[in-house]
Amino acid sequence: MTNDLPPRPNRAVRTRLLSVIGVVGVGAVLGSLTLWHQQVGDVLGLGADKEPVVSTVSAPAIGAPPATVLVTPTPSRRTTKTPPKTATVPTKQPTKKPTRKATEKPTQVSREESIDGLSPTLKKRLTKAMAAARADGVTLRITSGRRSAAKQQRLLKEAIQRYGSYKAATRWVLPPKYSAHVQGKAVDIGPAAAMAWLDKNGWRYGVCRRYDNEPWHFEALATPGKKCPPREPHAVAKAD
């Protein structure tokens, strides 16, 4: 028997086959390296962004670095609408009515401290004396003029409690039916300077001090310009 062997390929075909096998092997190695590098980059976060950034600026030419464009935002200007000018009508200012000044009310004086409750004779004489004293810089003030019978009785009761007896009390306060104050014929004057002035000058106007123990008590006891009668030591209650 004869063994027929296949013909051996020539050298050129064999060289080409080796070249193709080498290229395929190199490509496989490179592909493996590329895949490994990509996986390593994904793990380490070195890979590029998965979503590409799309720029609205036109792409530069190949080979030239992209031009940096600074976009400065323009501030939005708010247009303030100026209100239309309206014709101003001059307003008439209200005329101020003249306000009446509030007249100060005089201090109310009780009837007992007023000259009005006195008898006409004493009132007339005391009015002249007050004017003369005022000219000398002294003010005659009535502390007690005409009194009611009820008040006179109350004062007498208080005096009895104070001095201990009716007789001692009547040296200062007389019963209502004997009191010149109740009749409007007596007046008590204050302060001390006024008492002293009227004691010294009262005779000119017919107003005289009556009691030694009451430097404030005055009555119309003499004719104006005449000497006043001698003073009494104190008041004395008349026997009924």
HELIX and SHEET records of a PDB file:
HELIX    1   1 ARG A   11  LEU A   44  1                                  34    
HELIX    2   2 ARG A  111  GLU A  113  5                                   3    
HELIX    3   3 PRO A  120  ALA A  135  1                                  16    
HELIX    4   4 ALA A  149  TYR A  163  1                                  15    
HELIX    5   5 TYR A  166  ALA A  169  1                                   4    
HELIX    6   6 PRO A  176  TYR A  178  5                                   3    
HELIX    7   7 ALA A  192  ASN A  201  1                                  10    
HELIX    8   8 GLY A  202  TYR A  205  5                                   4    
SHEET    1   A 4 ARG A 141  SER A 144  0                                        
SHEET    2   A 4 ALA A 186  GLY A 190 -1                                        
SHEET    3   A 4 HIS A 217  GLU A 219 -1                                        
SHEET    4   A 4 CYS A 208  ARG A 209 -1                                        
END                                                                             
